């Protein structure tokens, strides 16, 4: 809402036998991943997503380009062995 200027967004959750996959997509303005603001600029959204995915041993894909919206896919394996303190 804050950055994308999207008028439509979708969320798809697939619970499979080996993993859970979450896909979030929008029709917003998109962005160039090589030129987007990051932690050095006081923006931590994408970094926060990446850190949380890593804590879950999840695969993370972020697809976006200017004018074409954004799609984020997180795939969490179900056979992971995580300490309780990693789930926060």
Residue pairs with C-beta under 8 A, 6 or more apart in sequence:
3 28
3 29
3 31
4 26
4 28
4 29
4 30
4 69
4 70
5 28
5 29
6 26
6 27
6 28
6 29
6 69
7 27
7 28
8 26
8 27
9 24
9 25
9 26
9 27
10 23
10 24
10 25
10 26
11 22
11 23
11 24
12 21
12 22
12 23
12 24
13 20
13 21
13 22
13 23
14 20
14 21
14 22
14 23
17 78
18 77
18 78
18 79
19 75
19 76
19 77
19 78
20 75
20 76
20 78
21 73
21 74
21 75
21 76
22 73
22 74
22 75
22 76
23 71
23 72
23 73
24 71
24 72
24 73
25 69
25 70
25 71
25 72
26 69
26 70
27 69
28 69
28 70
29 66
29 67
29 69
30 64
30 65
30 66
30 67
30 68
30 69
30 70
31 64
31 65
31 66
31 70
32 64
32 65
32 66
33 62
33 64
36 43
36 46
37 43
38 46
38 47
39 47
46 62
49 60
49 62
49 72
49 74
50 60
53 59
53 60
53 74
53 76
54 60
55 82
55 86
55 87
56 76
56 80
56 82
56 86
57 76
57 77
57 80
57 82
58 74
58 75
58 76
58 77
59 73
59 74
59 75
60 72
60 73
60 74
60 75
61 71
61 72
61 73
62 70
62 71
62 72
63 70
63 71
63 72
63 73
64 70
64 71
